């Protein structure tokens, strides 16, 4: 099968970039012809506010190179990871005009929440869910604390909802969890077009030893990640386990202050992936205190691969990923005392550690490997091709001409 993967890189690298790269390698390893079409948000620097808003809604300039890439590769499926803001939803129309099926992975909630997180003022906010025009996001300046920037995204969402872009120009959506799929359906997306396919970790980092007497946090140091709540939990002198923090972000200063004043907290900054894996495998537990509806964090999947149990917030898809008492524990949102209590339960050995580590590793092997993921991904593409053909009662000539045996 000929597949074009399209991705708009953010200015700060993240998990979406890794998924884009890993799915490309996975498909190529099974003999598919994969073409990568990318744009980079570094190009935004120097753009005027009006020009950027226009490109966010409909970027004409990006369509000619995309059209050429589709034609040159004879792509049957164009799989988008991120179109925001420079590729823009105009790309769906271009792909369909070239006879290709359109697949969009829903890495975040951008298409139903301008902030993409359902997070505001320290907690979950669903004021925009299901609205034709997401005015609350503009009022609260949800995107980058900017009303003009939030208005640009609101205009993009309203325009494409009015044009039925989300229902007519995308053949299949890939949600990462059942929870995320339910939110998009609640937000007006067609249920039969939203399939669930998890992320995966490849290559397998291998089972860890769990012999380190510490808890580990790996991630962006940002408010929605629950960093302040985690630091508050570690102010409890009875916690009895050190916390190592890996990452960077806007709350770095607060983390450095906590590390300077609390001997139980150690800030390690950014570290290479190989070093992260080593520390993750040795950790007694991974702390994942996010206070927003996470997509499907790779950090948790990587932790399971290393056999390390996870303490996470009982929010969003976390109860779907973590089996309390088997692969980790869940604490109540916003409750630092409950977080400290759950960490204490794991660290004190009230739950048998070796069995929990085996359960975490088993969860990875059964659900989050490349081998498990590939047939599901291919099934998504085949269903999208079926949706494309069914839209008019038959496959378009261009799509039919390009069809090959997977």
Secondary structure, DSSP 8 states (H G I E B T S, - for coil): -EEEEEEEE-SS--HHHHHHHHHHHHHHHTT-EEEEEEEEGGGGTT--HHHHHHHHH--SHHHHHHHHHHHHHT-SEEEEEE-TTTT-THHHHHHHHTT-EEEEEESSSTTT-TTSSSEETTEE--TTTT-SS-HHHHHTTTTTT-HHHHHHHHHHHHHHHHTTHHHHS-SEEEESSHHHHHHHHHTT--GGGEEE-----SS----------EEEEES---GGGTHHHHHHHTT-TT--SEEEEE--STTHHHHHHHHHH-TTEEEEE---HHHHHHHHHH-SEEEE---S-----HHHHHHHHTT--EEEESSTTHHHH--BTTTEEEE-TT-HHHHHHHHHHHHHTSS-HHHHHHHHHHHHHHHSSHHHHHHHHHHHHHHHHHHHHHTTTS--HHHHHH----
